[in-house]
């Protein structure tokens, strides 16, 4: 049995499209993540717990906001899983992390604080916040 000779690299016909999609999702994910980190209030992680109740109570707009935020988070998680598949261009892990930050689940705040308390992560976040004139995040000791 004879194998066919390769006359060119065995690449998909739409390689440029895959590269553009991968670069585009990376840029969008990094921009959205950066905006969220810059807009966070400095005392967001200062407390041991976060209240699940909206400031004005459970009004219809508050319920719609929470449902919309969670729905967007689930969509991002599913999209991130799809982007993590081999052969699919994009930044799957970053998209999954962004989705996890949007979805409400028990223990989410502890996980977020644990991530942000890592020295390297905290340094990067505070450097980004300083670049945009925002104060550093206040974290408990």
JOHU-V570398 format. One record per residue. N is the residue number from 1. PSI is psi as a letter, one per 40 degrees, with the letter a starting at -180 (999 if undefined). NEAR is the number of other ideal C-beta (glycine too) atoms within 10 Angstrom. Layout:
n = {N & N}
psi = {PSI & PSI}
near = {NEAR & NEAR}
//
This chain:
n = {1 & 2 & 3 & 4 & 5 & 6 & 7 & 8 & 9 & 10 & 11 & 12 & 13 & 14 & 15 & 16 & 17 & 18 & 19 & 20 & 21 & 22 & 23 & 24 & 25 & 26 & 27 & 28 & 29 & 30 & 31 & 32 & 33 & 34 & 35 & 36 & 37 & 38 & 39 & 40 & 41 & 42 & 43 & 44 & 45 & 46 & 47 & 48 & 49 & 50 & 51 & 52 & 53 & 54 & 55 & 56 & 57 & 58 & 59 & 60 & 61 & 62 & 63 & 64 & 65 & 66 & 67 & 68 & 69 & 70 & 71 & 72 & 73 & 74 & 75 & 76 & 77 & 78 & 79 & 80 & 81 & 82 & 83 & 84 & 85 & 86 & 87 & 88 & 89 & 90 & 91 & 92 & 93 & 94 & 95 & 96 & 97 & 98 & 99 & 100 & 101 & 102 & 103 & 104 & 105 & 106 & 107 & 108 & 109 & 110 & 111 & 112 & 113 & 114 & 115 & 116 & 117 & 118 & 119 & 120 & 121 & 122 & 123 & 124 & 125 & 126 & 127 & 128 & 129 & 130 & 131 & 132 & 133 & 134 & 135 & 136 & 137 & 138 & 139 & 140 & 141}
psi = {h & h & i & i & h & h & e & i & i & g & i & i & d & f & d & d & d & d & d & d & d & d & d & d & d & d & d & d & d & d & d & d & d & d & d & d & d & d & e & h & i & d & e & d & e & d & i & d & i & i & h & e & h & i & d & e & a & g & i & d & d & d & d & d & d & d & d & d & d & d & d & d & d & d & d & d & d & d & d & d & d & d & e & e & i & h & e & h & i & i & g & d & d & d & d & d & d & d & d & d & d & d & h & h & i & h & e & d & d & d & d & d & d & d & d & d & e & h & d & d & d & d & d & d & d & d & d & d & d & d & d & e & f & i & i & i & h & h & i & i & 999}
near = {2 & 4 & 5 & 5 & 5 & 7 & 5 & 5 & 6 & 5 & 8 & 9 & 7 & 11 & 11 & 9 & 11 & 16 & 11 & 12 & 15 & 15 & 13 & 13 & 20 & 15 & 11 & 15 & 21 & 13 & 10 & 14 & 17 & 15 & 11 & 12 & 19 & 15 & 11 & 15 & 11 & 14 & 11 & 17 & 20 & 12 & 12 & 9 & 7 & 14 & 7 & 9 & 9 & 13 & 6 & 8 & 7 & 9 & 10 & 7 & 9 & 14 & 11 & 10 & 12 & 14 & 10 & 11 & 14 & 15 & 12 & 14 & 18 & 13 & 13 & 23 & 18 & 13 & 17 & 22 & 15 & 12 & 21 & 14 & 9 & 4 & 6 & 14 & 18 & 22 & 21 & 18 & 13 & 19 & 26 & 18 & 16 & 22 & 20 & 17 & 17 & 18 & 15 & 12 & 10 & 7 & 8 & 14 & 17 & 12 & 12 & 15 & 17 & 11 & 15 & 17 & 14 & 11 & 7 & 7 & 12 & 16 & 11 & 12 & 20 & 18 & 10 & 14 & 19 & 12 & 10 & 11 & 7 & 16 & 11 & 13 & 19 & 12 & 15 & 9 & 3}
//
